[in-house]
């Protein structure tokens, strides 16, 4: 659903989005993907930007609401 609605997301962004949806923390995602937590934070920011998500909207809740 995410890829169908937001085709501009890269593979790594989709991967991070899936882990966010599963309620992993930034630190846990960084360990899983063998990246730094800062890199994961940057990817989260790119995801928010590409899907035009307002700052007051929680990214995890938004991703979980997708069916």
N, C-alpha and C positions, 0 to 999 in steps of 0.2 A: 504494500500500500504506500509506504513512504517513497519508494523508488518510483512508483507510478505517478504519484502526485508531485514529487520534487525531483525530476530527472537530472537536475544540475548537481546533485550530491555525488561526491566521489565515493569510491569503494571504501576508503578508510573512514569517511564520514558516516557511511551507512553502518559500518562495523561498530563504530563508537555509539551511534544512535541505538543500535540493537542492545548494546551492553547497558546504556543509560536506561533504556526501557525495562531492562531486567533488574533495575535498581542497584547497579554497581556504583561505587563511589569513584571519583576521579582517580584516586590513588590505586584502587583495585583495577580499574581499566588500564592505567599506565603499566601496572605489573603484568597484566594479561597480554597486552600488546607490545611489551618491552619498549615502551616510550617513556619520556619524562612526564610527570604530572602537568607541567607547563604546556607541553605539546598537546596533551589531552584537553586542557582548558582552551587552548587556541582552536582546536577542532570543534569543541562545543560552541565556541563563538561563531565559527564559520557556519555551522549547522543552523544556529539561530538566525544568522544573517540571510542565508540562502532560503530559509522557509518564512522569512519576514515575521519572526516572532517578536512581539513586544516585550520589553524588559520586565514588565510586571507579570508575565505569564511564565509559569514554571515549565522548564523544558521536559522534565521527567513526566509530569502530569500530561503535557501535550502529547508526548510520544505514546503514553499508555492509553490515551483516548482514541488513538487511531485503530480502526478495526479492519 
